[in-house]
Amino acid sequence: MTAHTEHPPTGLPAGRAKARRSAGVVVVLAALAALVLAAAGTLLWWLGDRLPEGADRTRTENQRLQVAGLARQLADAARDGELADSEIDRIARADPWRVDRPDDGAVRILVTTVPALADEPASCTEFTLPALLGPATEAAHRPAEEDCPVRD
């Protein structure tokens, strides 16, 4: 009589079926590990903005972008050679502001960029435009050292 070898239902010899099963397990485990890592990364990214330091970082970045936008808009409005109070009001929108126009012709604008909150004082930015307003006008800005303007 001859020896008979049993084959698994796949029709492959027993050794090959075991090798394919092991490779399949490795692929499934690798996919699960990648999924877990992606979920953990997404969770950490989401929590990053909700933790106090993440919220502070986001608030600081938003304020920086707001100030840069205001400076750009003020400079654009002054390119025609003048900067009217109505233009400043349109640019500052609802933010309280105050303008000083010293005799030297420069324009100094104080804008409350972050309103006072229950646990924080208001934050202001001072924008300065040079005496000769025109196409090359740039608005310099820095944190204000005096009291912020308030809405009447």
C-alpha positions, 0 to 999 in steps of 0.5 A: 500500500502507498502512504496517503498524505492529507491535504487541508481544504485549500488543496495545498500541501500542509506546510504551505497552508500553515505558512500562508496562515502565518503570513495572513496573521502577520498582515492582520496584526500589522494593519491593526497596529497601524489602525491603533497608532492612527487613532492614538495620533488623532486623539493626541492631535485633538486633545492638543488644542483642548489642553490648557497649553494647546489652547494658549498656543492657539489663542496666541497664534490667532492673535498674531494672525489678527494683528498681522491682518490688521497691519496689512489692511491699515497699510493698504488703506493708507496707500492712497495717501490718507487714512480716514477715521471711517477706514480705521473703523471699517478695518477694526470692525467691532474692536475698540480703537483710538487714533492719534495724529501728532503734528509730525504727520505720523498716524498712531492707532491703538486697537484692543485686539483681545477684549478683557475676560473675567480672568484676563485683562484686555490686550492692545496693539499699537500700529504706527504708520509713517508721516508720508502715507502712500504706495510704500506705506507699511504699518509697524505694530507692537504690544501697546504700553498704555490702557486699551481703548474701550467702547463707549 
